[in-house]
């Protein structure tokens, strides 16, 4: 049972959850108890290792997000580029058709004028 209490005290000490009086008393105990001091060192190393592992995991996840975001922006940029090129083609096609329609309209008007001229001159 004493070992469980020691673990709780060690965790509390390492998480800096002790009052200053509790920490001072625990440090005095550490100074005289080699086994407890070794256990604190082991737990501290484990805690540092876990934090380093968590930080590495977080960095890896952030890198994945950055890569996905960069890939998404690249794809988005490519799709926008394709869309712009296709819009330019569509606009060129529209202007070709508009010019053709204008020319056809002018020809129809000229034909109507010529037809009207011949009808009026025959009379």
KOLVEXMI-50707 format. One record per atom (N, C-alpha, C): residue number from 0; atom name; x, y, z. Coordinates in steps of 0.1 Angstrom, whole numbers. Layout:
<rs>
<r><resi>NUM</resi><name>CA</name><u>X</u><v>Y</v><w>Z</w></r>
...
</rs>
This chain:
<rs>
<r><resi>0</resi><name>N</name><u>8</u><v>-12</v><w>0</w></r>
<r><resi>0</resi><name>CA</name><u>0</u><v>0</v><w>0</w></r>
<r><resi>0</resi><name>C</name><u>9</u><v>13</v><w>0</w></r>
<r><resi>1</resi><name>N</name><u>20</u><v>12</v><w>7</w></r>
<r><resi>1</resi><name>CA</name><u>29</u><v>23</v><w>7</w></r>
<r><resi>1</resi><name>C</name><u>34</u><v>27</v><w>-7</w></r>
<r><resi>2</resi><name>N</name><u>36</u><v>17</v><w>-15</w></r>
<r><resi>2</resi><name>CA</name><u>41</u><v>19</v><w>-29</w></r>
<r><resi>2</resi><name>C</name><u>31</u><v>27</v><w>-37</w></r>
<r><resi>3</resi><name>N</name><u>18</u><v>24</v><w>-36</w></r>
<r><resi>3</resi><name>CA</name><u>8</u><v>31</v><w>-43</w></r>
<r><resi>3</resi><name>C</name><u>7</u><v>45</v><w>-38</w></r>
<r><resi>4</resi><name>N</name><u>9</u><v>48</v><w>-25</w></r>
<r><resi>4</resi><name>CA</name><u>9</u><v>61</v><w>-20</w></r>
<r><resi>4</resi><name>C</name><u>21</u><v>69</v><w>-26</w></r>
<r><resi>5</resi><name>N</name><u>33</u><v>62</v><w>-26</w></r>
<r><resi>5</resi><name>CA</name><u>45</u><v>68</v><w>-32</w></r>
<r><resi>5</resi><name>C</name><u>42</u><v>72</v><w>-47</w></r>
<r><resi>6</resi><name>N</name><u>36</u><v>63</v><w>-54</w></r>
<r><resi>6</resi><name>CA</name><u>33</u><v>66</v><w>-68</w></r>
<r><resi>6</resi><name>C</name><u>25</u><v>79</v><w>-70</w></r>
<r><resi>7</resi><name>N</name><u>14</u><v>79</v><w>-61</w></r>
<r><resi>7</resi><name>CA</name><u>6</u><v>91</v><w>-61</w></r>
<r><resi>7</resi><name>C</name><u>13</u><v>104</v><w>-58</w></r>
<r><resi>8</resi><name>N</name><u>22</u><v>103</v><w>-48</w></r>
<r><resi>8</resi><name>CA</name><u>30</u><v>114</v><w>-44</w></r>
<r><resi>8</resi><name>C</name><u>40</u><v>118</v><w>-55</w></r>
<r><resi>9</resi><name>N</name><u>46</u><v>108</v><w>-61</w></r>
<r><resi>9</resi><name>CA</name><u>56</u><v>111</v><w>-72</w></r>
<r><resi>9</resi><name>C</name><u>48</u><v>118</v><w>-83</w></r>
<r><resi>10</resi><name>N</name><u>37</u><v>113</v><w>-87</w></r>
<r><resi>10</resi><name>CA</name><u>29</u><v>119</v><w>-98</w></r>
<r><resi>10</resi><name>C</name><u>25</u><v>133</v><w>-95</w></r>
<r><resi>11</resi><name>N</name><u>20</u><v>135</v><w>-82</w></r>
<r><resi>11</resi><name>CA</name><u>16</u><v>148</v><w>-78</w></r>
<r><resi>11</resi><name>C</name><u>28</u><v>158</v><w>-78</w></r>
<r><resi>12</resi><name>N</name><u>40</u><v>153</v><w>-74</w></r>
<r><resi>12</resi><name>CA</name><u>52</u><v>161</v><w>-73</w></r>
<r><resi>12</resi><name>C</name><u>56</u><v>165</v><w>-88</w></r>
<r><resi>13</resi><name>N</name><u>57</u><v>155</v><w>-96</w></r>
<r><resi>13</resi><name>CA</name><u>61</u><v>157</v><w>-110</w></r>
<r><resi>13</resi><name>C</name><u>51</u><v>166</v><w>-118</w></r>
<r><resi>14</resi><name>N</name><u>39</u><v>165</v><w>-115</w></r>
<r><resi>14</resi><name>CA</name><u>29</u><v>174</v><w>-121</w></r>
<r><resi>14</resi><name>C</name><u>28</u><v>188</v><w>-115</w></r>
<r><resi>15</resi><name>N</name><u>36</u><v>190</v><w>-105</w></r>
<r><resi>15</resi><name>CA</name><u>37</u><v>203</v><w>-98</w></r>
<r><resi>15</resi><name>C</name><u>23</u><v>206</v><w>-91</w></r>
<r><resi>16</resi><name>N</name><u>17</u><v>196</v><w>-85</w></r>
<r><resi>16</resi><name>CA</name><u>4</u><v>198</v><w>-79</w></r>
<r><resi>16</resi><name>C</name><u>5</u><v>198</v><w>-64</w></r>
<r><resi>17</resi><name>N</name><u>17</u><v>199</v><w>-59</w></r>
<r><resi>17</resi><name>CA</name><u>19</u><v>199</v><w>-44</w></r>
<r><resi>17</resi><name>C</name><u>20</u><v>214</v><w>-40</w></r>
<r><resi>18</resi><name>N</name><u>15</u><v>216</v><w>-28</w></r>
<r><resi>18</resi><name>CA</name><u>18</u><v>230</v><w>-22</w></r>
<r><resi>18</resi><name>C</name><u>33</u><v>231</v><w>-19</w></r>
<r><resi>19</resi><name>N</name><u>37</u><v>243</v><w>-16</w></r>
<r><resi>19</resi><name>CA</name><u>52</u><v>245</v><w>-14</w></r>
<r><resi>19</resi><name>C</name><u>56</u><v>237</v><w>-2</w></r>
<r><resi>20</resi><name>N</name><u>47</u><v>236</v><w>8</w></r>
<r><resi>20</resi><name>CA</name><u>51</u><v>228</v><w>21</w></r>
<r><resi>20</resi><name>C</name><u>52</u><v>213</v><w>17</w></r>
<r><resi>21</resi><name>N</name><u>42</u><v>208</v><w>10</w></r>
<r><resi>21</resi><name>CA</name><u>42</u><v>194</v><w>6</w></r>
<r><resi>21</resi><name>C</name><u>55</u><v>191</v><w>-3</w></r>
<r><resi>22</resi><name>N</name><u>58</u><v>200</v><w>-12</w></r>
<r><resi>22</resi><name>CA</name><u>69</u><v>198</v><w>-21</w></r>
<r><resi>22</resi><name>C</name><u>82</u><v>198</v><w>-13</w></r>
<r><resi>23</resi><name>N</name><u>83</u><v>207</v><w>-3</w></r>
<r><resi>23</resi><name>CA</name><u>95</u><v>208</v><w>5</w></r>
<r><resi>23</resi><name>C</name><u>97</u><v>195</v><w>13</w></r>
<r><resi>24</resi><name>N</name><u>86</u><v>190</v><w>19</w></r>
<r><resi>24</resi><name>CA</name><u>87</u><v>178</v><w>27</w></r>
<r><resi>24</resi><name>C</name><u>90</u><v>166</v><w>18</w></r>
<r><resi>25</resi><name>N</name><u>85</u><v>165</v><w>6</w></r>
<r><resi>25</resi><name>CA</name><u>88</u><v>154</v><w>-3</w></r>
<r><resi>25</resi><name>C</name><u>102</u><v>155</v><w>-7</w></r>
<r><resi>26</resi><name>N</name><u>108</u><v>167</v><w>-10</w></r>
<r><resi>26</resi><name>CA</name><u>122</u><v>168</v><w>-14</w></r>
<r><resi>26</resi><name>C</name><u>131</u><v>164</v><w>-3</w></r>
<r><resi>27</resi><name>N</name><u>127</u><v>167</v><w>10</w></r>
<r><resi>27</resi><name>CA</name><u>136</u><v>162</v><w>21</w></r>
<r><resi>27</resi><name>C</name><u>136</u><v>147</v><w>22</w></r>
<r><resi>28</resi><name>N</name><u>124</u><v>141</v><w>19</w></r>
<r><resi>28</resi><name>CA</name><u>123</u><v>126</v><w>19</w></r>
<r><resi>28</resi><name>C</name><u>132</u><v>121</v><w>8</w></r>
<r><resi>29</resi><name>N</name><u>131</u><v>127</v><w>-4</w></r>
<r><resi>29</resi><name>CA</name><u>140</u><v>123</v><w>-15</w></r>
<r><resi>29</resi><name>C</name><u>154</u><v>123</v><w>-12</w></r>
<r><resi>30</resi><name>N</name><u>159</u><v>133</v><w>-5</w></r>
<r><resi>30</resi><name>CA</name><u>173</u><v>135</v><w>-1</w></r>
<r><resi>30</resi><name>C</name><u>178</u><v>123</v><w>7</w></r>
<r><resi>31</resi><name>N</name><u>169</u><v>116</v><w>15</w></r>
<r><resi>31</resi><name>CA</name><u>173</u><v>105</v><w>23</w></r>
<r><resi>31</resi><name>C</name><u>168</u><v>92</v><w>18</w></r>
<r><resi>32</resi><name>N</name><u>160</u><v>91</v><w>8</w></r>
<r><resi>32</resi><name>CA</name><u>155</u><v>78</v><w>3</w></r>
<r><resi>32</resi><name>C</name><u>159</u><v>76</v><w>-11</w></r>
<r><resi>33</resi><name>N</name><u>170</u><v>68</v><w>-13</w></r>
<r><resi>33</resi><name>CA</name><u>176</u><v>65</v><w>-26</w></r>
<r><resi>33</resi><name>C</name><u>166</u><v>58</v><w>-35</w></r>
<r><resi>34</resi><name>N</name><u>158</u><v>48</v><w>-30</w></r>
<r><resi>34</resi><name>CA</name><u>149</u><v>41</v><w>-38</w></r>
<r><resi>34</resi><name>C</name><u>138</u><v>50</v><w>-43</w></r>
<r><resi>35</resi><name>N</name><u>133</u><v>59</v><w>-35</w></r>
<r><resi>35</resi><name>CA</name><u>123</u><v>68</v><w>-39</w></r>
<r><resi>35</resi><name>C</name><u>128</u><v>78</v><w>-49</w></r>
<r><resi>36</resi><name>N</name><u>141</u><v>82</v><w>-48</w></r>
<r><resi>36</resi><name>CA</name><u>147</u><v>92</v><w>-57</w></r>
<r><resi>36</resi><name>C</name><u>148</u><v>85</v><w>-71</w></r>
<r><resi>37</resi><name>N</name><u>152</u><v>72</v><w>-71</w></r>
<r><resi>37</resi><name>CA</name><u>154</u><v>65</v><w>-84</w></r>
<r><resi>37</resi><name>C</name><u>140</u><v>64</v><w>-90</w></r>
<r><resi>38</resi><name>N</name><u>130</u><v>61</v><w>-82</w></r>
<r><resi>38</resi><name>CA</name><u>116</u><v>60</v><w>-88</w></r>
<r><resi>38</resi><name>C</name><u>111</u><v>73</v><w>-94</w></r>
<r><resi>39</resi><name>N</name><u>115</u><v>84</v><w>-87</w></r>
<r><resi>39</resi><name>CA</name><u>111</u><v>97</v><w>-92</w></r>
<r><resi>39</resi><name>C</name><u>118</u><v>99</v><w>-106</w></r>
<r><resi>40</resi><name>N</name><u>131</u><v>96</v><w>-106</w></r>
<r><resi>40</resi><name>CA</name><u>139</u><v>98</v><w>-119</w></r>
<r><resi>40</resi><name>C</name><u>133</u><v>90</v><w>-130</w></r>
<r><resi>41</resi><name>N</name><u>129</u><v>77</v><w>-127</w></r>
<r><resi>41</resi><name>CA</name><u>124</u><v>68</v><w>-137</w></r>
<r><resi>41</resi><name>C</name><u>110</u><v>74</v><w>-142</w></r>
<r><resi>42</resi><name>N</name><u>102</u><v>78</v><w>-133</w></r>
<r><resi>42</resi><name>CA</name><u>89</u><v>83</v><w>-137</w></r>
<r><resi>42</resi><name>C</name><u>91</u><v>96</v><w>-144</w></r>
<r><resi>43</resi><name>N</name><u>100</u><v>104</v><w>-141</w></r>
<r><resi>43</resi><name>CA</name><u>103</u><v>117</v><w>-148</w></r>
<r><resi>43</resi><name>C</name><u>107</u><v>114</v><w>-162</w></r>
<r><resi>44</resi><name>N</name><u>116</u><v>104</v><w>-164</w></r>
<r><resi>44</resi><name>CA</name><u>121</u><v>100</v><w>-177</w></r>
<r><resi>44</resi><name>C</name><u>109</u><v>95</v><w>-186</w></r>
<r><resi>45</resi><name>N</name><u>100</u><v>87</v><w>-179</w></r>
<r><resi>45</resi><name>CA</name><u>89</u><v>82</v><w>-186</w></r>
<r><resi>45</resi><name>C</name><u>80</u><v>94</v><w>-191</w></r>
<r><resi>46</resi><name>N</name><u>77</u><v>103</v><w>-181</w></r>
<r><resi>46</resi><name>CA</name><u>69</u><v>115</v><w>-184</w></r>
<r><resi>46</resi><name>C</name><u>75</u><v>123</v><w>-196</w></r>
<r><resi>47</resi><name>N</name><u>88</u><v>125</v><w>-196</w></r>
<r><resi>47</resi><name>CA</name><u>95</u><v>132</v><w>-206</w></r>
<r><resi>47</resi><name>C</name><u>93</u><v>125</v><w>-220</w></r>
<r><resi>48</resi><name>N</name><u>95</u><v>112</v><w>-219</w></r>
<r><resi>48</resi><name>CA</name><u>94</u><v>104</v><w>-231</w></r>
<r><resi>48</resi><name>C</name><u>80</u><v>104</v><w>-237</w></r>
<r><resi>49</resi><name>N</name><u>70</u><v>103</v><w>-228</w></r>
<r><resi>49</resi><name>CA</name><u>56</u><v>104</v><w>-233</w></r>
<r><resi>49</resi><name>C</name><u>53</u><v>117</v><w>-239</w></r>
<r><resi>50</resi><name>N</name><u>58</u><v>128</v><w>-233</w></r>
<r><resi>50</resi><name>CA</name><u>55</u><v>141</v><w>-238</w></r>
<r><resi>50</resi><name>C</name><u>62</u><v>143</v><w>-252</w></r>
<r><resi>51</resi><name>N</name><u>75</u><v>138</v><w>-253</w></r>
<r><resi>51</resi><name>CA</name><u>82</u><v>139</v><w>-265</w></r>
<r><resi>51</resi><name>C</name><u>74</u><v>131</v><w>-276</w></r>
<r><resi>52</resi><name>N</name><u>69</u><v>119</v><w>-272</w></r>
<r><resi>52</resi><name>CA</name><u>62</u><v>111</v><w>-282</w></r>
<r><resi>52</resi><name>C</name><u>49</u><v>118</v><w>-286</w></r>
<r><resi>53</resi><name>N</name><u>42</u><v>124</v><w>-276</w></r>
<r><resi>53</resi><name>CA</name><u>30</u><v>131</v><w>-280</w></r>
<r><resi>53</resi><name>C</name><u>33</u><v>143</v><w>-289</w></r>
<r><resi>54</resi><name>N</name><u>44</u><v>150</v><w>-286</w></r>
<r><resi>54</resi><name>CA</name><u>48</u><v>162</v><w>-294</w></r>
<r><resi>54</resi><name>C</name><u>51</u><v>157</v><w>-308</w></r>
<r><resi>55</resi><name>N</name><u>58</u><v>146</v><w>-309</w></r>
<r><resi>55</resi><name>CA</name><u>62</u><v>140</v><w>-322</w></r>
<r><resi>55</resi><name>C</name><u>49</u><v>137</v><w>-330</w></r>
<r><resi>56</resi><name>N</name><u>40</u><v>130</v><w>-323</w></r>
<r><resi>56</resi><name>CA</name><u>27</u><v>126</v><w>-329</w></r>
<r><resi>56</resi><name>C</name><u>20</u><v>139</v><w>-334</w></r>
<r><resi>57</resi><name>N</name><u>19</u><v>149</v><w>-326</w></r>
<r><resi>57</resi><name>CA</name><u>12</u><v>161</v><w>-329</w></r>
<r><resi>57</resi><name>C</name><u>19</u><v>168</v><w>-341</w></r>
<r><resi>58</resi><name>N</name><u>32</u><v>168</v><w>-342</w></r>
<r><resi>58</resi><name>CA</name><u>40</u><v>173</v><w>-353</w></r>
<r><resi>58</resi><name>C</name><u>37</u><v>166</v><w>-366</w></r>
<r><resi>59</resi><name>N</name><u>36</u><v>152</v><w>-365</w></r>
<r><resi>59</resi><name>CA</name><u>33</u><v>144</v><w>-376</w></r>
<r><resi>59</resi><name>C</name><u>19</u><v>147</v><w>-381</w></r>
<r><resi>60</resi><name>N</name><u>10</u><v>148</v><w>-372</w></r>
<r><resi>60</resi><name>CA</name><u>-4</u><v>151</v><w>-376</w></r>
<r><resi>60</resi><name>C</name><u>-5</u><v>165</v><w>-383</w></r>
<r><resi>61</resi><name>N</name><u>2</u><v>175</v><w>-377</w></r>
<r><resi>61</resi><name>CA</name><u>2</u><v>188</v><w>-383</w></r>
<r><resi>61</resi><name>C</name><u>8</u><v>188</v><w>-397</w></r>
<r><resi>62</resi><name>N</name><u>19</u><v>180</v><w>-399</w></r>
<r><resi>62</resi><name>CA</name><u>25</u><v>179</v><w>-412</w></r>
<r><resi>62</resi><name>C</name><u>16</u><v>172</v><w>-422</w></r>
<r><resi>63</resi><name>N</name><u>8</u><v>162</v><w>-417</w></r>
<r><resi>63</resi><name>CA</name><u>-2</u><v>156</v><w>-426</w></r>
<r><resi>63</resi><name>C</name><u>-12</u><v>166</v><w>-430</w></r>
<r><resi>64</resi><name>N</name><u>-17</u><v>174</v><w>-421</w></r>
<r><resi>64</resi><name>CA</name><u>-27</u><v>185</v><w>-424</w></r>
<r><resi>64</resi><name>C</name><u>-21</u><v>195</v><w>-434</w></r>
<r><resi>65</resi><name>N</name><u>-9</u><v>199</v><w>-431</w></r>
<r><resi>65</resi><name>CA</name><u>-2</u><v>208</v><w>-441</w></r>
<r><resi>65</resi><name>C</name><u>-1</u><v>202</v><w>-454</w></r>
<r><resi>66</resi><name>N</name><u>3</u><v>190</v><w>-455</w></r>
<r><resi>66</resi><name>CA</name><u>5</u><v>183</v><w>-468</w></r>
<r><resi>66</resi><name>C</name><u>-9</u><v>182</v><w>-475</w></r>
<r><resi>67</resi><name>N</name><u>-19</u><v>178</v><w>-468</w></r>
<r><resi>67</resi><name>CA</name><u>-32</u><v>177</v><w>-473</w></r>
<r><resi>67</resi><name>C</name><u>-37</u><v>191</v><w>-478</w></r>
<r><resi>68</resi><name>N</name><u>-35</u><v>201</v><w>-470</w></r>
<r><resi>68</resi><name>CA</name><u>-39</u><v>214</v><w>-474</w></r>
<r><resi>68</resi><name>C</name><u>-31</u><v>219</v><w>-486</w></r>
<r><resi>69</resi><name>N</name><u>-18</u><v>216</v><w>-486</w></r>
<r><resi>69</resi><name>CA</name><u>-10</u><v>220</v><w>-498</w></r>
<r><resi>69</resi><name>C</name><u>-15</u><v>213</v><w>-510</w></r>
<r><resi>70</resi><name>N</name><u>-17</u><v>200</v><w>-509</w></r>
<r><resi>70</resi><name>CA</name><u>-22</u><v>192</v><w>-520</w></r>
<r><resi>70</resi><name>C</name><u>-36</u><v>197</v><w>-525</w></r>
<r><resi>71</resi><name>N</name><u>-44</u><v>200</v><w>-515</w></r>
<r><resi>71</resi><name>CA</name><u>-57</u><v>206</v><w>-519</w></r>
<r><resi>71</resi><name>C</name><u>-56</u><v>219</v><w>-526</w></r>
<r><resi>72</resi><name>N</name><u>-47</u><v>228</v><w>-521</w></r>
<r><resi>72</resi><name>CA</name><u>-46</u><v>241</v><w>-528</w></r>
<r><resi>72</resi><name>C</name><u>-40</u><v>239</v><w>-541</w></r>
<r><resi>73</resi><name>N</name><u>-31</u><v>229</v><w>-543</w></r>
<r><resi>73</resi><name>CA</name><u>-25</u><v>226</v><w>-556</w></r>
<r><resi>73</resi><name>C</name><u>-36</u><v>222</v><w>-566</w></r>
<r><resi>74</resi><name>N</name><u>-44</u><v>212</v><w>-561</w></r>
<r><resi>74</resi><name>CA</name><u>-55</u><v>207</v><w>-569</w></r>
<r><resi>74</resi><name>C</name><u>-65</u><v>218</v><w>-572</w></r>
<r><resi>75</resi><name>N</name><u>-68</u><v>227</v><w>-562</w></r>
<r><resi>75</resi><name>CA</name><u>-77</u><v>238</v><w>-564</w></r>
<r><resi>75</resi><name>C</name><u>-71</u><v>247</v><w>-574</w></r>
<r><resi>76</resi><name>N</name><u>-58</u><v>250</v><w>-573</w></r>
<r><resi>76</resi><name>CA</name><u>-52</u><v>259</v><w>-582</w></r>
<r><resi>76</resi><name>C</name><u>-52</u><v>254</v><w>-597</w></r>
<r><resi>77</resi><name>N</name><u>-50</u><v>241</v><w>-598</w></r>
<r><resi>77</resi><name>CA</name><u>-50</u><v>234</v><w>-611</w></r>
<r><resi>77</resi><name>C</name><u>-64</u><v>235</v><w>-617</w></r>
<r><resi>78</resi><name>N</name><u>-74</u><v>232</v><w>-608</w></r>
<r><resi>78</resi><name>CA</name><u>-88</u><v>232</v><w>-613</w></r>
<r><resi>78</resi><name>C</name><u>-92</u><v>246</v><w>-617</w></r>
<r><resi>79</resi><name>N</name><u>-88</u><v>256</v><w>-609</w></r>
<r><resi>79</resi><name>CA</name><u>-91</u><v>270</v><w>-613</w></r>
<r><resi>79</resi><name>C</name><u>-84</u><v>274</v><w>-626</w></r>
<r><resi>80</resi><name>N</name><u>-72</u><v>269</v><w>-628</w></r>
<r><resi>80</resi><name>CA</name><u>-64</u><v>272</v><w>-640</w></r>
<r><resi>80</resi><name>C</name><u>-72</u><v>265</v><w>-652</w></r>
<r><resi>81</resi><name>N</name><u>-76</u><v>253</v><w>-650</w></r>
<r><resi>81</resi><name>CA</name><u>-84</u><v>246</v><w>-661</w></r>
<r><resi>81</resi><name>C</name><u>-97</u><v>254</v><w>-663</w></r>
<r><resi>82</resi><name>N</name><u>-103</u><v>258</v><w>-653</w></r>
<r><resi>82</resi><name>CA</name><u>-116</u><v>265</v><w>-654</w></r>
<r><resi>82</resi><name>C</name><u>-114</u><v>278</v><w>-662</w></r>
<r><resi>83</resi><name>N</name><u>-103</u><v>285</v><w>-658</w></r>
<r><resi>83</resi><name>CA</name><u>-100</u><v>298</v><w>-665</w></r>
<r><resi>83</resi><name>C</name><u>-97</u><v>296</v><w>-680</w></r>
<r><resi>84</resi><name>N</name><u>-89</u><v>285</v><w>-683</w></r>
<r><resi>84</resi><name>CA</name><u>-86</u><v>282</v><w>-697</w></r>
<r><resi>84</resi><name>C</name><u>-99</u><v>278</v><w>-704</w></r>
<r><resi>85</resi><name>N</name><u>-108</u><v>270</v><w>-698</w></r>
<r><resi>85</resi><name>CA</name><u>-120</u><v>266</v><w>-704</w></r>
<r><resi>85</resi><name>C</name><u>-129</u><v>278</v><w>-706</w></r>
<r><resi>86</resi><name>N</name><u>-129</u><v>287</v><w>-696</w></r>
<r><resi>86</resi><name>CA</name><u>-137</u><v>299</v><w>-698</w></r>
<r><resi>86</resi><name>C</name><u>-132</u><v>308</v><w>-709</w></r>
<r><resi>87</resi><name>N</name><u>-119</u><v>309</v><w>-711</w></r>
<r><resi>87</resi><name>CA</name><u>-113</u><v>316</v><w>-722</w></r>
<r><resi>87</resi><name>C</name><u>-117</u><v>310</v><w>-735</w></r>
<r><resi>88</resi><name>N</name><u>-117</u><v>297</v><w>-736</w></r>
<r><resi>88</resi><name>CA</name><u>-121</u><v>290</v><w>-748</w></r>
<r><resi>88</resi><name>C</name><u>-136</u><v>293</v><w>-751</w></r>
<r><resi>89</resi><name>N</name><u>-144</u><v>292</v><w>-740</w></r>
<r><resi>89</resi><name>CA</name><u>-158</u><v>294</v><w>-742</w></r>
<r><resi>89</resi><name>C</name><u>-161</u><v>309</v><w>-746</w></r>
<r><resi>90</resi><name>N</name><u>-154</u><v>318</v><w>-740</w></r>
<r><resi>90</resi><name>CA</name><u>-155</u><v>332</v><w>-744</w></r>
<r><resi>90</resi><name>C</name><u>-151</u><v>334</v><w>-759</w></r>
<r><resi>91</resi><name>N</name><u>-140</u><v>327</v><w>-763</w></r>
<r><resi>91</resi><name>CA</name><u>-136</u><v>328</v><w>-777</w></r>
<r><resi>91</resi><name>C</name><u>-146</u><v>323</v><w>-786</w></r>
<r><resi>92</resi><name>N</name><u>-152</u><v>311</v><w>-782</w></r>
<r><resi>92</resi><name>CA</name><u>-163</u><v>305</v><w>-790</w></r>
<r><resi>92</resi><name>C</name><u>-175</u><v>314</v><w>-791</w></r>
<r><resi>93</resi><name>N</name><u>-178</u><v>320</v><w>-779</w></r>
<r><resi>93</resi><name>CA</name><u>-190</u><v>329</v><w>-779</w></r>
<r><resi>93</resi><name>C</name><u>-188</u><v>341</v><w>-789</w></r>
<r><resi>94</resi><name>N</name><u>-175</u><v>346</v><w>-788</w></r>
<r><resi>94</resi><name>CA</name><u>-173</u><v>358</v><w>-797</w></r>
<r><resi>94</resi><name>C</name><u>-173</u><v>354</v><w>-812</w></r>
<r><resi>95</resi><name>N</name><u>-168</u><v>342</v><w>-815</w></r>
<r><resi>95</resi><name>CA</name><u>-169</u><v>337</v><w>-829</w></r>
<r><resi>95</resi><name>C</name><u>-183</u><v>336</v><w>-833</w></r>
<r><resi>96</resi><name>N</name><u>-191</u><v>330</v><w>-825</w></r>
<r><resi>96</resi><name>CA</name><u>-205</u><v>328</v><w>-828</w></r>
<r><resi>96</resi><name>C</name><u>-212</u><v>342</v><w>-829</w></r>
<r><resi>97</resi><name>N</name><u>-209</u><v>351</v><w>-821</w></r>
<r><resi>97</resi><name>CA</name><u>-215</u><v>364</v><w>-821</w></r>
<r><resi>97</resi><name>C</name><u>-211</u><v>371</v><w>-834</w></r>
<r><resi>98</resi><name>N</name><u>-199</u><v>370</v><w>-839</w></r>
<r><resi>98</resi><name>CA</name><u>-194</u><v>376</v><w>-851</w></r>
<r><resi>98</resi><name>C</name><u>-201</u><v>370</v><w>-863</w></r>
<r><resi>99</resi><name>N</name><u>-203</u><v>356</v><w>-862</w></r>
<r><resi>99</resi><name>CA</name><u>-210</u><v>349</v><w>-873</w></r>
<r><resi>99</resi><name>C</name><u>-224</u><v>354</v><w>-874</w></r>
<r><resi>100</resi><name>N</name><u>-231</u><v>355</v><w>-862</w></r>
<r><resi>100</resi><name>CA</name><u>-245</u><v>359</v><w>-862</w></r>
<r><resi>100</resi><name>C</name><u>-246</u><v>374</v><w>-867</w></r>
<r><resi>101</resi><name>N</name><u>-237</u><v>382</v><w>-864</w></r>
<r><resi>101</resi><name>CA</name><u>-237</u><v>396</v><w>-869</w></r>
<r><resi>101</resi><name>C</name><u>-236</u><v>396</v><w>-884</w></r>
<r><resi>102</resi><name>N</name><u>-226</u><v>388</v><w>-889</w></r>
<r><resi>102</resi><name>CA</name><u>-224</u><v>388</v><w>-903</w></r>
<r><resi>102</resi><name>C</name><u>-237</u><v>382</v><w>-910</w></r>
<r><resi>103</resi><name>N</name><u>-243</u><v>372</v><w>-905</w></r>
<r><resi>103</resi><name>CA</name><u>-255</u><v>366</v><w>-910</w></r>
<r><resi>103</resi><name>C</name><u>-266</u><v>376</v><w>-910</w></r>
<r><resi>104</resi><name>N</name><u>-267</u><v>384</v><w>-899</w></r>
<r><resi>104</resi><name>CA</name><u>-277</u><v>394</v><w>-897</w></r>
<r><resi>104</resi><name>C</name><u>-275</u><v>405</v><w>-908</w></r>
<r><resi>105</resi><name>N</name><u>-263</u><v>409</v><w>-910</w></r>
<r><resi>105</resi><name>CA</name><u>-260</u><v>419</v><w>-920</w></r>
<r><resi>105</resi><name>C</name><u>-264</u><v>414</v><w>-934</w></r>
<r><resi>106</resi><name>N</name><u>-260</u><v>402</v><w>-937</w></r>
<r><resi>106</resi><name>CA</name><u>-264</u><v>396</v><w>-950</w></r>
<r><resi>106</resi><name>C</name><u>-279</u><v>395</v><w>-952</w></r>
<r><resi>107</resi><name>N</name><u>-286</u><v>391</v><w>-942</w></r>
<r><resi>107</resi><name>CA</name><u>-301</u><v>391</v><w>-942</w></r>
<r><resi>107</resi><name>C</name><u>-306</u><v>404</v><w>-945</w></r>
<r><resi>108</resi><name>N</name><u>-301</u><v>414</v><w>-938</w></r>
<r><resi>108</resi><name>CA</name><u>-306</u><v>428</v><w>-940</w></r>
<r><resi>108</resi><name>C</name><u>-303</u><v>433</v><w>-954</w></r>
<r><resi>109</resi><name>N</name><u>-291</u><v>430</v><w>-959</w></r>
<r><resi>109</resi><name>CA</name><u>-287</u><v>434</v><w>-973</w></r>
<r><resi>109</resi><name>C</name><u>-296</u><v>427</v><w>-983</w></r>
<r><resi>110</resi><name>N</name><u>-299</u><v>414</v><w>-980</w></r>
<r><resi>110</resi><name>CA</name><u>-308</u><v>407</v><w>-989</w></r>
<r><resi>110</resi><name>C</name><u>-322</u><v>413</v><w>-989</w></r>
<r><resi>111</resi><name>N</name><u>-327</u><v>417</v><w>-977</w></r>
<r><resi>111</resi><name>CA</name><u>-340</u><v>423</v><w>-976</w></r>
<r><resi>111</resi><name>C</name><u>-340</u><v>437</v><w>-983</w></r>
<r><resi>112</resi><name>N</name><u>-329</u><v>444</v><w>-982</w></r>
<r><resi>112</resi><name>CA</name><u>-328</u><v>457</v><w>-988</w></r>
<r><resi>112</resi><name>C</name><u>-328</u><v>455</v><w>-1003</w></r>
<r><resi>113</resi><name>N</name><u>-320</u><v>446</v><w>-1008</w></r>
<r><resi>113</resi><name>CA</name><u>-320</u><v>443</v><w>-1023</w></r>
<r><resi>113</resi><name>C</name><u>-333</u><v>438</v><w>-1028</w></r>
<r><resi>114</resi><name>N</name><u>-340</u><v>429</v><w>-1020</w></r>
<r><resi>114</resi><name>CA</name><u>-353</u><v>424</v><w>-1024</w></r>
<r><resi>114</resi><name>C</name><u>-363</u><v>436</v><w>-1024</w></r>
<r><resi>115</resi><name>N</name><u>-363</u><v>444</v><w>-1014</w></r>
<r><resi>115</resi><name>CA</name><u>-372</u><v>456</v><w>-1013</w></r>
<r><resi>115</resi><name>C</name><u>-369</u><v>465</v><w>-1025</w></r>
<r><resi>116</resi><name>N</name><u>-356</u><v>467</v><w>-1029</w></r>
<r><resi>116</resi><name>CA</name><u>-353</u><v>476</v><w>-1040</w></r>
<r><resi>116</resi><name>C</name><u>-358</u><v>471</v><w>-1053</w></r>
<r><resi>117</resi><name>N</name><u>-357</u><v>457</v><w>-1055</w></r>
<r><resi>117</resi><name>CA</name><u>-362</u><v>451</v><w>-1068</w></r>
<r><resi>117</resi><name>C</name><u>-377</u><v>452</v><w>-1068</w></r>
<r><resi>118</resi><name>N</name><u>-384</u><v>449</v><w>-1057</w></r>
<r><resi>118</resi><name>CA</name><u>-398</u><v>450</v><w>-1057</w></r>
<r><resi>118</resi><name>C</name><u>-403</u><v>464</v><w>-1060</w></r>
<r><resi>119</resi><name>N</name><u>-397</u><v>474</v><w>-1054</w></r>
<r><resi>119</resi><name>CA</name><u>-401</u><v>488</v><w>-1056</w></r>
<r><resi>119</resi><name>C</name><u>-397</u><v>492</v><w>-1071</w></r>
<r><resi>120</resi><name>N</name><u>-387</u><v>487</v><w>-1076</w></r>
<r><resi>120</resi><name>CA</name><u>-383</u><v>492</v><w>-1090</w></r>
<r><resi>120</resi><name>C</name><u>-391</u><v>485</v><w>-1101</w></r>
<r><resi>121</resi><name>N</name><u>-397</u><v>473</v><w>-1098</w></r>
<r><resi>121</resi><name>CA</name><u>-406</u><v>466</v><w>-1108</w></r>
<r><resi>121</resi><name>C</name><u>-419</u><v>473</v><w>-1109</w></r>
<r><resi>122</resi><name>N</name><u>-423</u><v>480</v><w>-1100</w></r>
<r><resi>122</resi><name>CA</name><u>-436</u><v>485</v><w>-1100</w></r>
<r><resi>122</resi><name>C</name><u>-437</u><v>497</v><w>-1108</w></r>
</rs>
